[in-house]
């Protein structure tokens, strides 16, 4: 009887009835979920041509959007790229598969420094592959803004720029600005500190032109605003299109972020996901993505191939002293997440 039961267990496991990584279907596809505007479209076409694997590709705006989409369970994603703190949350929820780095040999081209940074959310480097990294700061128009004041988050509360300020349409990024201005950790869950940051953001709201994410860069290039809270990669690209623009990471500190790839528990095409990750690490492909996204790459072969001027660009590749003054966002428990989301809704609905 026991032998029969063991055989039955084995059959059920192979059939994928038990939850876990590595369930498969017969389709030669790969389903990817990624931030918007975060991959050169031609990369997907080349991967399909070279491997014969059909890519189904979806985009999202914020990590919170990604989490909702993933947890809805309507689609079995094989590969997802998102931010540090959200990956940490999913790891804690046992929603992430361990990576087989032997199947991704080109991952050795990634700078170990960024695997070390990743230990803040993936302590044993078991689950994630770094994609891009950077900071959050102020993209500003030098002809419209007093440059002597952009070294502090204070300028975002200066009434001189009423109606000319773009804030991030992201709960953690906007709270980070207020928290750092007040001298708090961007991972604070203290009730008084959260309320203080919320009050600061409500006070600021009449000065805000708009709350944006992807569109902030375009608005600044078009000179529709004087300054915007943006990711460093967006700033780097904007500077290429408008030489009036500049970027500052304020002295109070900011967020040092890492966006990474992971294979979710419900993935059905793990081998295809590993092939794609190895493909992304290839020098020519990583260079295509760098040119398209313009965020700092952990790929050493790509960085070494860049012009010295670009390698030394502090907007794209933040110097050590800037990174040392930054924090990495951490995952919050359900109670703290609920508070942040509630306070953010109150900010957005405030008169």
Secondary structure as GFF3:
##gff-version 3
##sequence-region A 1 351
A	DSSP	alpha_helix	2	14	.	.	.	ID=ss1
A	DSSP	beta_strand	29	35	.	.	.	ID=ss2
A	DSSP	alpha_helix	41	51	.	.	.	ID=ss3
A	DSSP	beta_strand	54	60	.	.	.	ID=ss4
A	DSSP	alpha_helix	63	72	.	.	.	ID=ss5
A	DSSP	beta_strand	79	83	.	.	.	ID=ss6
A	DSSP	alpha_helix	84	92	.	.	.	ID=ss7
A	DSSP	three_ten_helix	101	103	.	.	.	ID=ss8
A	DSSP	three_ten_helix	105	109	.	.	.	ID=ss9
A	DSSP	alpha_helix	112	118	.	.	.	ID=ss10
A	DSSP	beta_strand	129	141	.	.	.	ID=ss11
A	DSSP	three_ten_helix	147	149	.	.	.	ID=ss12
A	DSSP	three_ten_helix	153	157	.	.	.	ID=ss13
A	DSSP	three_ten_helix	159	161	.	.	.	ID=ss14
A	DSSP	beta_strand	165	168	.	.	.	ID=ss15
A	DSSP	alpha_helix	171	181	.	.	.	ID=ss16
A	DSSP	alpha_helix	191	204	.	.	.	ID=ss17
A	DSSP	three_ten_helix	205	207	.	.	.	ID=ss18
A	DSSP	beta_strand	208	212	.	.	.	ID=ss19
A	DSSP	alpha_helix	215	221	.	.	.	ID=ss20
A	DSSP	beta_strand	227	231	.	.	.	ID=ss21
A	DSSP	alpha_helix	232	241	.	.	.	ID=ss22
A	DSSP	beta_strand	245	248	.	.	.	ID=ss23
A	DSSP	beta_strand	254	262	.	.	.	ID=ss24
A	DSSP	alpha_helix	270	281	.	.	.	ID=ss25
A	DSSP	alpha_helix	283	293	.	.	.	ID=ss26
A	DSSP	beta_strand	296	297	.	.	.	ID=ss27
A	DSSP	alpha_helix	300	305	.	.	.	ID=ss28
A	DSSP	alpha_helix	308	311	.	.	.	ID=ss29
A	DSSP	alpha_helix	320	324	.	.	.	ID=ss30
A	DSSP	beta_strand	326	327	.	.	.	ID=ss31
A	DSSP	alpha_helix	334	349	.	.	.	ID=ss32
###
